[in-house]
Amino acid sequence: MNLNITGHHVEVTPALRDYTTGKLEKAIKHFDHVTSAHAVLSVEKLRQKAEVTLHVKGKDIHCEAEDADLYAAIDLLSDKLDRLVLKHKEKNATH
């Protein structure tokens, strides 16, 4: 799997990169057909935002989360992404 992490108005430190990678791998381990993932971490005044796009076979799954703390936004994003990946997996299983 190819994982890209970029920052918009924020420097992506190695600690932030490791934290994001760990959280995304938890959600991705449910589904084997993920070809690539692109995460964008951004900061605008008091709003910190994390968003990710997963490219899977036949569909792109996009998710985003906002919070006052960037690490909390990544946690929220991981939970949302986990639910979306499981939902997509169930849809494929029923077809």
MODELLER restraints for C-alpha pairs under 7 A, 6 or more apart:
rsr = mdl.restraints
at = mdl.atoms
rsr.add(forms.Gaussian(group=physical.xy_distance, feature=features.Distance(at['CA:1:A'], at['CA:34:A']), mean=6.59, stdev=0.5))
rsr.add(forms.Gaussian(group=physical.xy_distance, feature=features.Distance(at['CA:1:A'], at['CA:35:A']), mean=5.26, stdev=0.5))
rsr.add(forms.Gaussian(group=physical.xy_distance, feature=features.Distance(at['CA:1:A'], at['CA:36:A']), mean=5.24, stdev=0.5))
rsr.add(forms.Gaussian(group=physical.xy_distance, feature=features.Distance(at['CA:2:A'], at['CA:35:A']), mean=6.63, stdev=0.5))
rsr.add(forms.Gaussian(group=physical.xy_distance, feature=features.Distance(at['CA:2:A'], at['CA:36:A']), mean=4.47, stdev=0.5))
rsr.add(forms.Gaussian(group=physical.xy_distance, feature=features.Distance(at['CA:2:A'], at['CA:37:A']), mean=6.16, stdev=0.5))
rsr.add(forms.Gaussian(group=physical.xy_distance, feature=features.Distance(at['CA:3:A'], at['CA:36:A']), mean=5.84, stdev=0.5))
rsr.add(forms.Gaussian(group=physical.xy_distance, feature=features.Distance(at['CA:3:A'], at['CA:37:A']), mean=4.83, stdev=0.5))
rsr.add(forms.Gaussian(group=physical.xy_distance, feature=features.Distance(at['CA:3:A'], at['CA:38:A']), mean=5.89, stdev=0.5))
rsr.add(forms.Gaussian(group=physical.xy_distance, feature=features.Distance(at['CA:4:A'], at['CA:37:A']), mean=6.34, stdev=0.5))
rsr.add(forms.Gaussian(group=physical.xy_distance, feature=features.Distance(at['CA:4:A'], at['CA:38:A']), mean=4.80, stdev=0.5))
rsr.add(forms.Gaussian(group=physical.xy_distance, feature=features.Distance(at['CA:4:A'], at['CA:39:A']), mean=6.10, stdev=0.5))
rsr.add(forms.Gaussian(group=physical.xy_distance, feature=features.Distance(at['CA:5:A'], at['CA:38:A']), mean=6.06, stdev=0.5))
rsr.add(forms.Gaussian(group=physical.xy_distance, feature=features.Distance(at['CA:5:A'], at['CA:39:A']), mean=4.73, stdev=0.5))
rsr.add(forms.Gaussian(group=physical.xy_distance, feature=features.Distance(at['CA:5:A'], at['CA:40:A']), mean=5.93, stdev=0.5))
rsr.add(forms.Gaussian(group=physical.xy_distance, feature=features.Distance(at['CA:6:A'], at['CA:12:A']), mean=6.85, stdev=0.5))
rsr.add(forms.Gaussian(group=physical.xy_distance, feature=features.Distance(at['CA:6:A'], at['CA:39:A']), mean=6.30, stdev=0.5))
rsr.add(forms.Gaussian(group=physical.xy_distance, feature=features.Distance(at['CA:6:A'], at['CA:40:A']), mean=4.98, stdev=0.5))
rsr.add(forms.Gaussian(group=physical.xy_distance, feature=features.Distance(at['CA:6:A'], at['CA:41:A']), mean=6.29, stdev=0.5))
rsr.add(forms.Gaussian(group=physical.xy_distance, feature=features.Distance(at['CA:7:A'], at['CA:40:A']), mean=5.65, stdev=0.5))
rsr.add(forms.Gaussian(group=physical.xy_distance, feature=features.Distance(at['CA:7:A'], at['CA:41:A']), mean=4.76, stdev=0.5))
rsr.add(forms.Gaussian(group=physical.xy_distance, feature=features.Distance(at['CA:7:A'], at['CA:42:A']), mean=5.70, stdev=0.5))
rsr.add(forms.Gaussian(group=physical.xy_distance, feature=features.Distance(at['CA:8:A'], at['CA:41:A']), mean=6.07, stdev=0.5))
rsr.add(forms.Gaussian(group=physical.xy_distance, feature=features.Distance(at['CA:8:A'], at['CA:42:A']), mean=4.47, stdev=0.5))
rsr.add(forms.Gaussian(group=physical.xy_distance, feature=features.Distance(at['CA:8:A'], at['CA:43:A']), mean=6.70, stdev=0.5))
rsr.add(forms.Gaussian(group=physical.xy_distance, feature=features.Distance(at['CA:9:A'], at['CA:42:A']), mean=5.94, stdev=0.5))
rsr.add(forms.Gaussian(group=physical.xy_distance, feature=features.Distance(at['CA:9:A'], at['CA:43:A']), mean=5.77, stdev=0.5))
rsr.add(forms.Gaussian(group=physical.xy_distance, feature=features.Distance(at['CA:10:A'], at['CA:42:A']), mean=6.18, stdev=0.5))
rsr.add(forms.Gaussian(group=physical.xy_distance, feature=features.Distance(at['CA:10:A'], at['CA:43:A']), mean=6.28, stdev=0.5))
rsr.add(forms.Gaussian(group=physical.xy_distance, feature=features.Distance(at['CA:20:A'], at['CA:74:A']), mean=6.73, stdev=0.5))
rsr.add(forms.Gaussian(group=physical.xy_distance, feature=features.Distance(at['CA:23:A'], at['CA:78:A']), mean=5.86, stdev=0.5))
rsr.add(forms.Gaussian(group=physical.xy_distance, feature=features.Distance(at['CA:24:A'], at['CA:78:A']), mean=6.18, stdev=0.5))
rsr.add(forms.Gaussian(group=physical.xy_distance, feature=features.Distance(at['CA:27:A'], at['CA:78:A']), mean=6.45, stdev=0.5))
rsr.add(forms.Gaussian(group=physical.xy_distance, feature=features.Distance(at['CA:27:A'], at['CA:81:A']), mean=6.35, stdev=0.5))
rsr.add(forms.Gaussian(group=physical.xy_distance, feature=features.Distance(at['CA:27:A'], at['CA:82:A']), mean=4.61, stdev=0.5))
rsr.add(forms.Gaussian(group=physical.xy_distance, feature=features.Distance(at['CA:31:A'], at['CA:85:A']), mean=6.97, stdev=0.5))
rsr.add(forms.Gaussian(group=physical.xy_distance, feature=features.Distance(at['CA:31:A'], at['CA:89:A']), mean=6.88, stdev=0.5))
rsr.add(forms.Gaussian(group=physical.xy_distance, feature=features.Distance(at['CA:33:A'], at['CA:56:A']), mean=5.69, stdev=0.5))
rsr.add(forms.Gaussian(group=physical.xy_distance, feature=features.Distance(at['CA:33:A'], at['CA:57:A']), mean=6.18, stdev=0.5))
rsr.add(forms.Gaussian(group=physical.xy_distance, feature=features.Distance(at['CA:34:A'], at['CA:54:A']), mean=6.76, stdev=0.5))
rsr.add(forms.Gaussian(group=physical.xy_distance, feature=features.Distance(at['CA:34:A'], at['CA:55:A']), mean=5.94, stdev=0.5))
rsr.add(forms.Gaussian(group=physical.xy_distance, feature=features.Distance(at['CA:34:A'], at['CA:56:A']), mean=4.51, stdev=0.5))
rsr.add(forms.Gaussian(group=physical.xy_distance, feature=features.Distance(at['CA:35:A'], at['CA:55:A']), mean=5.69, stdev=0.5))
rsr.add(forms.Gaussian(group=physical.xy_distance, feature=features.Distance(at['CA:35:A'], at['CA:56:A']), mean=5.70, stdev=0.5))
rsr.add(forms.Gaussian(group=physical.xy_distance, feature=features.Distance(at['CA:36:A'], at['CA:54:A']), mean=6.06, stdev=0.5))
rsr.add(forms.Gaussian(group=physical.xy_distance, feature=features.Distance(at['CA:36:A'], at['CA:55:A']), mean=5.29, stdev=0.5))
rsr.add(forms.Gaussian(group=physical.xy_distance, feature=features.Distance(at['CA:37:A'], at['CA:52:A']), mean=6.91, stdev=0.5))
rsr.add(forms.Gaussian(group=physical.xy_distance, feature=features.Distance(at['CA:37:A'], at['CA:53:A']), mean=5.64, stdev=0.5))
rsr.add(forms.Gaussian(group=physical.xy_distance, feature=features.Distance(at['CA:37:A'], at['CA:54:A']), mean=4.48, stdev=0.5))
rsr.add(forms.Gaussian(group=physical.xy_distance, feature=features.Distance(at['CA:37:A'], at['CA:55:A']), mean=6.11, stdev=0.5))
rsr.add(forms.Gaussian(group=physical.xy_distance, feature=features.Distance(at['CA:38:A'], at['CA:52:A']), mean=5.53, stdev=0.5))
rsr.add(forms.Gaussian(group=physical.xy_distance, feature=features.Distance(at['CA:38:A'], at['CA:53:A']), mean=5.28, stdev=0.5))
rsr.add(forms.Gaussian(group=physical.xy_distance, feature=features.Distance(at['CA:38:A'], at['CA:54:A']), mean=6.64, stdev=0.5))
rsr.add(forms.Gaussian(group=physical.xy_distance, feature=features.Distance(at['CA:39:A'], at['CA:51:A']), mean=5.68, stdev=0.5))
rsr.add(forms.Gaussian(group=physical.xy_distance, feature=features.Distance(at['CA:39:A'], at['CA:52:A']), mean=4.21, stdev=0.5))
rsr.add(forms.Gaussian(group=physical.xy_distance, feature=features.Distance(at['CA:39:A'], at['CA:53:A']), mean=6.51, stdev=0.5))
rsr.add(forms.Gaussian(group=physical.xy_distance, feature=features.Distance(at['CA:40:A'], at['CA:50:A']), mean=5.89, stdev=0.5))
rsr.add(forms.Gaussian(group=physical.xy_distance, feature=features.Distance(at['CA:40:A'], at['CA:51:A']), mean=5.34, stdev=0.5))
rsr.add(forms.Gaussian(group=physical.xy_distance, feature=features.Distance(at['CA:40:A'], at['CA:52:A']), mean=6.28, stdev=0.5))
rsr.add(forms.Gaussian(group=physical.xy_distance, feature=features.Distance(at['CA:41:A'], at['CA:49:A']), mean=5.96, stdev=0.5))
rsr.add(forms.Gaussian(group=physical.xy_distance, feature=features.Distance(at['CA:41:A'], at['CA:50:A']), mean=4.62, stdev=0.5))
rsr.add(forms.Gaussian(group=physical.xy_distance, feature=features.Distance(at['CA:41:A'], at['CA:51:A']), mean=6.57, stdev=0.5))
rsr.add(forms.Gaussian(group=physical.xy_distance, feature=features.Distance(at['CA:42:A'], at['CA:48:A']), mean=5.96, stdev=0.5))
rsr.add(forms.Gaussian(group=physical.xy_distance, feature=features.Distance(at['CA:42:A'], at['CA:49:A']), mean=5.21, stdev=0.5))
rsr.add(forms.Gaussian(group=physical.xy_distance, feature=features.Distance(at['CA:42:A'], at['CA:50:A']), mean=6.39, stdev=0.5))
rsr.add(forms.Gaussian(group=physical.xy_distance, feature=features.Distance(at['CA:43:A'], at['CA:49:A']), mean=6.26, stdev=0.5))
rsr.add(forms.Gaussian(group=physical.xy_distance, feature=features.Distance(at['CA:46:A'], at['CA:68:A']), mean=6.24, stdev=0.5))
rsr.add(forms.Gaussian(group=physical.xy_distance, feature=features.Distance(at['CA:47:A'], at['CA:66:A']), mean=6.72, stdev=0.5))
rsr.add(forms.Gaussian(group=physical.xy_distance, feature=features.Distance(at['CA:47:A'], at['CA:67:A']), mean=6.27, stdev=0.5))
rsr.add(forms.Gaussian(group=physical.xy_distance, feature=features.Distance(at['CA:47:A'], at['CA:68:A']), mean=5.65, stdev=0.5))
rsr.add(forms.Gaussian(group=physical.xy_distance, feature=features.Distance(at['CA:48:A'], at['CA:66:A']), mean=5.64, stdev=0.5))
rsr.add(forms.Gaussian(group=physical.xy_distance, feature=features.Distance(at['CA:48:A'], at['CA:67:A']), mean=5.53, stdev=0.5))
rsr.add(forms.Gaussian(group=physical.xy_distance, feature=features.Distance(at['CA:48:A'], at['CA:68:A']), mean=5.71, stdev=0.5))
rsr.add(forms.Gaussian(group=physical.xy_distance, feature=features.Distance(at['CA:48:A'], at['CA:69:A']), mean=6.26, stdev=0.5))
rsr.add(forms.Gaussian(group=physical.xy_distance, feature=features.Distance(at['CA:48:A'], at['CA:70:A']), mean=5.44, stdev=0.5))
rsr.add(forms.Gaussian(group=physical.xy_distance, feature=features.Distance(at['CA:49:A'], at['CA:65:A']), mean=5.81, stdev=0.5))
rsr.add(forms.Gaussian(group=physical.xy_distance, feature=features.Distance(at['CA:49:A'], at['CA:66:A']), mean=4.39, stdev=0.5))
rsr.add(forms.Gaussian(group=physical.xy_distance, feature=features.Distance(at['CA:49:A'], at['CA:67:A']), mean=6.58, stdev=0.5))
rsr.add(forms.Gaussian(group=physical.xy_distance, feature=features.Distance(at['CA:49:A'], at['CA:70:A']), mean=6.73, stdev=0.5))
rsr.add(forms.Gaussian(group=physical.xy_distance, feature=features.Distance(at['CA:49:A'], at['CA:73:A']), mean=6.26, stdev=0.5))
rsr.add(forms.Gaussian(group=physical.xy_distance, feature=features.Distance(at['CA:50:A'], at['CA:64:A']), mean=5.68, stdev=0.5))
rsr.add(forms.Gaussian(group=physical.xy_distance, feature=features.Distance(at['CA:50:A'], at['CA:65:A']), mean=5.47, stdev=0.5))
rsr.add(forms.Gaussian(group=physical.xy_distance, feature=features.Distance(at['CA:50:A'], at['CA:66:A']), mean=6.43, stdev=0.5))
rsr.add(forms.Gaussian(group=physical.xy_distance, feature=features.Distance(at['CA:50:A'], at['CA:73:A']), mean=5.95, stdev=0.5))
rsr.add(forms.Gaussian(group=physical.xy_distance, feature=features.Distance(at['CA:50:A'], at['CA:74:A']), mean=5.94, stdev=0.5))
rsr.add(forms.Gaussian(group=physical.xy_distance, feature=features.Distance(at['CA:50:A'], at['CA:77:A']), mean=6.80, stdev=0.5))
rsr.add(forms.Gaussian(group=physical.xy_distance, feature=features.Distance(at['CA:51:A'], at['CA:63:A']), mean=5.66, stdev=0.5))
rsr.add(forms.Gaussian(group=physical.xy_distance, feature=features.Distance(at['CA:51:A'], at['CA:64:A']), mean=3.99, stdev=0.5))
rsr.add(forms.Gaussian(group=physical.xy_distance, feature=features.Distance(at['CA:51:A'], at['CA:65:A']), mean=6.32, stdev=0.5))
rsr.add(forms.Gaussian(group=physical.xy_distance, feature=features.Distance(at['CA:52:A'], at['CA:62:A']), mean=5.83, stdev=0.5))
rsr.add(forms.Gaussian(group=physical.xy_distance, feature=features.Distance(at['CA:52:A'], at['CA:63:A']), mean=5.53, stdev=0.5))
rsr.add(forms.Gaussian(group=physical.xy_distance, feature=features.Distance(at['CA:52:A'], at['CA:64:A']), mean=6.37, stdev=0.5))
rsr.add(forms.Gaussian(group=physical.xy_distance, feature=features.Distance(at['CA:53:A'], at['CA:60:A']), mean=6.60, stdev=0.5))
rsr.add(forms.Gaussian(group=physical.xy_distance, feature=features.Distance(at['CA:53:A'], at['CA:61:A']), mean=5.56, stdev=0.5))
rsr.add(forms.Gaussian(group=physical.xy_distance, feature=features.Distance(at['CA:53:A'], at['CA:62:A']), mean=4.38, stdev=0.5))
rsr.add(forms.Gaussian(group=physical.xy_distance, feature=features.Distance(at['CA:53:A'], at['CA:63:A']), mean=6.52, stdev=0.5))
rsr.add(forms.Gaussian(group=physical.xy_distance, feature=features.Distance(at['CA:54:A'], at['CA:60:A']), mean=5.61, stdev=0.5))
rsr.add(forms.Gaussian(group=physical.xy_distance, feature=features.Distance(at['CA:54:A'], at['CA:61:A']), mean=5.02, stdev=0.5))
rsr.add(forms.Gaussian(group=physical.xy_distance, feature=features.Distance(at['CA:54:A'], at['CA:62:A']), mean=6.42, stdev=0.5))
rsr.add(forms.Gaussian(group=physical.xy_distance, feature=features.Distance(at['CA:55:A'], at['CA:61:A']), mean=6.52, stdev=0.5))
rsr.add(forms.Gaussian(group=physical.xy_distance, feature=features.Distance(at['CA:63:A'], at['CA:77:A']), mean=6.81, stdev=0.5))
rsr.add(forms.Gaussian(group=physical.xy_distance, feature=features.Distance(at['CA:63:A'], at['CA:80:A']), mean=7.00, stdev=0.5))
rsr.add(forms.Gaussian(group=physical.xy_distance, feature=features.Distance(at['CA:63:A'], at['CA:81:A']), mean=6.25, stdev=0.5))
rsr.add(forms.Gaussian(group=physical.xy_distance, feature=features.Distance(at['CA:64:A'], at['CA:77:A']), mean=5.94, stdev=0.5))
rsr.add(forms.Gaussian(group=physical.xy_distance, feature=features.Distance(at['CA:65:A'], at['CA:73:A']), mean=5.52, stdev=0.5))
rsr.add(forms.Gaussian(group=physical.xy_distance, feature=features.Distance(at['CA:65:A'], at['CA:76:A']), mean=6.10, stdev=0.5))
rsr.add(forms.Gaussian(group=physical.xy_distance, feature=features.Distance(at['CA:65:A'], at['CA:77:A']), mean=5.23, stdev=0.5))
rsr.add(forms.Gaussian(group=physical.xy_distance, feature=features.Distance(at['CA:66:A'], at['CA:73:A']), mean=5.19, stdev=0.5))
rsr.add(forms.Gaussian(group=physical.xy_distance, feature=features.Distance(at['CA:67:A'], at['CA:73:A']), mean=5.02, stdev=0.5))
